[in-house]
Amino acid sequence: MKIGLDHVVRLILPLAVSLTLQAQTPLACTSKSSLVVGGFTSQRAGSYSFIEGAYYSQARAAVAARFPNVTFEGFTTMDASSLVVVDILIIGSAADRQGAIEPLSEDEQGAVMEFVRHGGSAVVFADNSTFDPSAPAANEAVLAPFGVQVDGTVGGFATATVTMPSSHPVTRGPFGSVAAFGQVFPGGLTDLGPYAVSLATNQIGVALAVIEAGMLGPGAGRVVIYSDHDAFADTTVPGAFSQNEALFLNTFDYCRKPLCGPIATIRCSQVEICWNATVGASYQVQYRSDLTPPGWMDLGAAISAIGEVQCVTDDVPFGQPQRSYRVVVLP
């Protein structure tokens, strides 16, 4: 069952039956021995082409050093044929510091979505809304497939703060733990849509968001979205790669992880527990999880049923690994 963060899960429970909600549980498996990174060539993406652009030479060198079996595949337009060999897609909205790329066409946006839905992973760079008159259109085109929006401009160098560094492999991965990272004239993600989750914020919005595997459909890949290109651009641009190298390598490692099925994913902000009731009877909803003491704990006060179906809601804590519910009939 896969739903957006703003949805409510409605559960119809028989009496004394327990329901368990578990987070994503992939099976153990082995990473691919070789990877293909795809993206626009400099003809389309200019200096911000991750495949060959001048601004990402340090990031490419770091990937080649840490992941020696990586190759790079460039193209000027995206379709199913250009993406068929790609494992990780890296695209952005900027071509140079004061110029946007030609916005993705509707067909290209559809190709990106199909690529991720079929198991590919993507790293997407949006940026501020004022670096070029066409920046808003270019930003929208790279984010629209995922229901995300960006807006605004932070002047100069900025610091993005990671909300919970230990909660995600992008911010706490094999290359280090990241509590904050630098940005240069970034934008802010203002709407994460139904799939993305914030990992870091700057002064005007979300600076880093992720869409977990399986959220865009069964077997779908991962998406990592940044609100600034220069977080990983060469130091001489000026960019902040030297400061943010661990974050970038964690991001790459996260995206290269294989999708090992089956994967059961639940993303919700609230659970509604409903059961068949007798009018006037008293009931107590209880729960337990790995974060609570042994035994069942009461969820709120006892309830006197006023209808044949009775319901209560419970907020789902972020990162809760498991929570079970039951309904007890009181004397």
Secondary structure, 3 states (H helix, E strand, C coil): CCCCCCCEEEEEECCCCCEEEECCCCCCCCCCCCEEEEEECHHHHHHHCCCCCHHHHHHHHHHHHHCCCEEEEEECCCCHHHHCCCCEEEEECEEECCEECCCCCHHHHHHHHHHHHCCCEEEEECCCCCCCCCHHHHHHHHHHHHCCEEECCCCCEEEEEECCHHHCCCCEECCEECCEEEEECCCEEEECCCCCEEEEECCCCEEEEEECCCCCCCCCCCEEEECCCCCCCCCCCCCCHHHHHHHHHHHHHHHHCCCCCCCCCCCCCEEEEEEECCCCCEEEEEEEECCCCCCCEECCCCEECCCCEEEEEEECCCCCCEEEEEEEECC
